[in-house]
């Protein structure tokens, strides 16, 4: 069959025209080059760094400010230990305002210092001063908890308001010895570095000599860290001992009560009472009386148990704070001492320097978060304060913490004696009073 298709004439396209179209497309949609990819990567890294540093700074300022305001608003939090906590929050907030901000400006400008030669010394001094003050506050808190748990009888005598005021004064004055005086006098570094700073005022590197590195790190970290480790180990051992002793007493009381209902007891003159059942354990009448006492709650025992539980929770919070402190500051001070002693022989990139500084700064941000998560009183105070700030509830007084803790239903406030007693104890008192009133009639 013959084909009915119409054949179109074929025309040849010049090669130059094709080349022209390809060139136009390549100019309209340029292909990504290695330089543009590096530029986008640097922009992404800069945005990421700015977001991370901004989050750390803002969280540190607002979190520590929340601690200060909550303690001021709630009377229940105004105890001796929280004097150190408020002072620590103030120091951490100043670390964020006066140390982190200048460091962030250097990181975002590629290491360029924008504030002159004198302000470089001011920034270095404030960085050392407030960071050391924050660490010394943690050391004071550990000493306070040590006396409260390990030596509770000496705690009211040793940890008075005057002693706390002296400790806080020393905590704020001692860092000045290694901060303002040696830095402004130029004792912290070498003559070559001082000359380099005069010639290049747009650089603000904190390079120290060996003597200053050892002295400053010892005062700022190694000595306080050693005190904190030993005090917390003593606290941990004592807390475990008290908890085991409490459980053993409660178990003995329950065992005695059980055998009292199921068997006959001997005389009450100290004779040995067998527990039966083939057990070799024996109990004296003194233990029976002691066990009976643990079953019936009294105001003193209730207060002691509640106080012990609070002290153990405070010890646990202290342990978490100390662990966070070591994780944040130990890498920095190890790097600080090693690089200062080995000098130019150690490879010290700028990224490692920035990372060590900001891991240490992170400790000032984490402290209020630890209080909010692990301490119930602080958690409720934070909640109340935030409700006041964001929900327009400032007219409502902060009564949730100032009143009796309503979660402990076994306790009640007695209006007659203005004291806290257990429900069972108050019922017993009421019955006794009613019987005395009836007999008098």
Beta strands, then each sheet from edge to edge (+ up, - down):
strand 1: 272-274
strand 2: 282-284
strand 3: 411-414
strand 4: 419-422
sheet 1: 1+ 2-
sheet 2: 3+ 4-
end
